[in-house]
Amino acid sequence: MPIPDWNLWLFRNRKIFDLDNVESDTIIGCSRRLQAATCRALDIRNQQQLIVRGVRPYVTAWSTPSVGCLKIDVDGARRVVDGVASCGGVIRDSNGTWIAGFSKFIGRCSILEAEFWAIFEGLRCAKRFNVSEVVVESDNRDVIDVLFDIRQRSLYSSLLGTIKAIADDNWCVVYRHACRESNRVADVITRLFPLNSFEPHIFLYPPDEVLVFFT
């Protein structure tokens, strides 16, 4: 029985395994992307089924994520007087341990855009910790609706396109709607942004303003 030509097999399956990508030519790389894609598909299907039945995914109190997963709580704020907005959030692990916090001055924008900026900065920060799954929670229902409604994405195509690119980068990202009570830490951090920079400020330790929530 003739031995299959390995190079010919690779050529025929290049598109499936994306072998032009350095990480993709390993079994581990393919497995991680398949796992991430499956996780996202199942979560989207489950949440869409809830929406069809008139039930929105909703978290009533802060809860720890599963082992090996990080949770990102995000929030956005906008001053009515001048429209200046900021965003922020906190990343915690399955033990509820503080991993990192962040805040960012955005400038003039809508509250929805501020929330999207928070998701973008939260995902970008969490990506540094090399985890396979993250849960992103926001207390803004409209934000979650847009993330699950393709028809509304065109309104924020540039920013949402960047978020999607990060979310599709070899890990599983799950979006959930949470109540304001479970999002108090993110709400406080959102207002601790630096005025002299558009770069996010990273909190490696909980700032004094949020210590009351960890006692």
Secondary structure, 3 states (H helix, E strand, C coil): CCCCCHHHHHHHCHHHHCCCCCHHHCHHHHHHHHHHHHHHHHHHHHHHHHHHCCCCCEECCCCCCCCCEEEEEEEEEECCCCCEEEEEEEEECCCCCEEEEEEEEEEECCHHHHHHHHHHHHHHHHHHHCCCEEEEEECCHHHHHHHHCHHHHHHHHHHHHHHHHHHCCCCEEEEEEECHHHHHHHHHHHCCCCCCCCCCEEECCCCHHHHHHHC
